[in-house]
Amino acid sequence: MTSWIPKLSSLFVLVSLLVTPAARAAEPFAPLPPISHRIAGGQFDYIVWDTTITRIGSRFGESPKVLASENGKQVSDRLNPGDTIHVDNRHIVPIEGADLIEVNLPQRMLFHFEGGRLLGAYPVAIGQPSKQWRTPTGAFRVIQMREDPTWRVPASIQREEEEAGKDVDDEIEPGPDNPLGKFWIGLSFPIIGIHGTNHPWSVYSYRTHGCVRLHPDDIEALFDDVDLNDSGVIAYYPLMLAKLDDGHIFLESDKDIYRKGTGGIDAVKALARAGGIDNLIDWPRAGEVLDAQEGIARDVTLGSERARGTPPDQNAATTSDRTARVATNPSPGFIAAELPPH
């Protein structure tokens, strides 16, 4: 389970060395992950029944702004039952592990591997940009699992609620008013866990007090697949490259929400050179994708119709693994004495 960590660290060093000293001095940045070979998600049409663009985006893991733009709408536009919204929720899987729970904070995505197979790819909400509530990064293991948890509200959040003029509770019992939702997965990080929510439309945002929040359907699926002592990692990768089995190369650029730096196009070029694929990339198109920060995997293959901006083939395979649950609609365990903030 830990064998990939030294290799990953070595590649980070290699990428850092390939970037020019001037670039490193000007902009320290979170290193890029290795070149991936897998994309989760896809492109599909969603038939509206009673919802908004923002809620569709939060459910499937696509920015409401991007979703609205690609459908010729404004985020605030009213949707009518029967309307068709085209969704593109392709995301590069940054790290692949035999057994791993992986959260990439800038992506606001959680990937779950078991036996080398990608079981699920889920949009998440993460900690707020303020330093006090940022979700931490690093390796972890699952130390708690609980169905119908009670939330014991930390003093820091109670103070925040008081300052905002809100009613303050010491704890919230299981039920519809509990911000933890129905399932709680506690991690070895201090006061951090993965859990559900009683506000599903808040997923795919930066608004928690450090925890990782999933849609109720997704946390139930993850909870059923996770066991105590399972391992995971919370990473910070605003930029990612992928080279698929069909030869297509994708770039994903997410917002550097915690302002750790991305390295920009120089870091992407360094990784591409290290992987021997720099001559296969449409670099002007890659620059556009990087600047747009849409949070969607975009085709940047040199000579590709999709890289030049023409509409993609709706039936073309864009992932190397379509078995994962990706934001689809649809046992008691151990819990510590005190639950952390939601």
Buried (B, 14 or more C-beta within 10 A) or exposed (E): EEEBEEEBEEBBEBBBEBBEEEBBEEBEBBBBBBBBBBBBBBBEEBEBEEBBBBBBBBBBBBBBBBBBEBBEBEBEEEBEEEBEBBBBBBBBBBBBBEBBBBBBBBBBBBBBBBEEEBBBBBBBBBBBEEEEBBBBBEBBBBBBBBBBBBBBBBEEBBEBBEEEEEEEBEEBEBEEEBBBBBBBBBBBBEBBBBBBBBBBBBBBBBBBBBBBBBBBBBBBBBBEBBEEEBBBBBBBBBBBBBBBEEEBBBBBBBBBBBEBBBBBBBBBBBBBEBBEBBEBBBBEBBBBBBEEBBBBBBBBBBEBEBBEEEEBEEEEEBBBBEEBBBBBEEEEBEBEEEBBBB
